[in-house]
Amino acid sequence: MPASYSDDLRTKAITTVKRGEGKTAVSRTFNISRNTLDLWLKPEEKVGNYSGKN
């Protein structure tokens, strides 16, 4: 099973993208895959909540 990431890490990564940093650079900075970052951003853009919890 893949490791889960902390909400703090998710928040920092999403905030950094919103500030204008490129997604690839953010994924490298926070040592996460670009796909993971995109998965976090998708629900955040739609409903304003990046959490996977319903």
C-alpha positions as CSV (number, residue, x, y, z in Angstrom):
1,M,0.0,0.0,0.0
2,P,1.4,3.4,-0.9
3,A,2.4,5.8,1.9
4,S,0.0,8.6,2.7
5,Y,1.1,12.2,2.7
6,S,0.4,14.6,5.4
7,D,-2.2,17.3,5.0
8,D,0.5,19.8,5.7
9,L,2.5,18.6,2.7
10,R,-0.6,18.7,0.5
11,T,-1.4,22.2,1.6
12,K,2.1,23.5,1.0
13,A,2.4,21.9,-2.4
14,I,-1.1,23.3,-3.5
15,T,-0.3,26.7,-2.1
16,T,3.0,26.8,-4.0
17,V,1.3,26.0,-7.3
18,K,-1.3,28.6,-6.6
19,R,1.5,31.2,-6.2
20,G,2.6,30.5,-9.7
21,E,5.3,27.9,-9.3
22,G,5.4,25.3,-12.0
23,K,3.9,21.9,-11.2
24,T,7.1,20.0,-12.2
25,A,9.2,22.3,-10.0
26,V,6.7,21.8,-7.1
27,S,6.7,18.0,-7.4
28,R,10.6,18.0,-7.3
29,T,10.7,20.4,-4.4
30,F,8.4,18.4,-2.3
31,N,9.6,15.0,-3.6
32,I,6.2,13.9,-4.9
33,S,5.2,12.6,-8.3
34,R,3.7,15.0,-10.8
35,N,0.7,12.7,-11.0
36,T,0.2,12.9,-7.2
37,L,0.2,16.7,-7.4
38,D,-2.3,16.6,-10.3
39,L,-4.6,14.3,-8.3
40,W,-4.4,16.7,-5.3
41,L,-5.2,19.7,-7.5
42,K,-8.1,18.2,-9.4
43,P,-10.7,18.1,-6.6
44,E,-9.2,21.3,-5.1
45,E,-10.0,23.2,-8.3
46,K,-13.5,21.7,-8.5
47,V,-14.7,22.1,-5.0
48,G,-12.0,24.0,-3.1
49,N,-11.0,21.0,-1.0
50,Y,-8.0,18.9,-1.7
51,S,-8.8,16.2,0.9
52,G,-9.6,12.8,-0.4
53,K,-12.1,12.4,2.5
54,N,-15.8,12.8,1.8
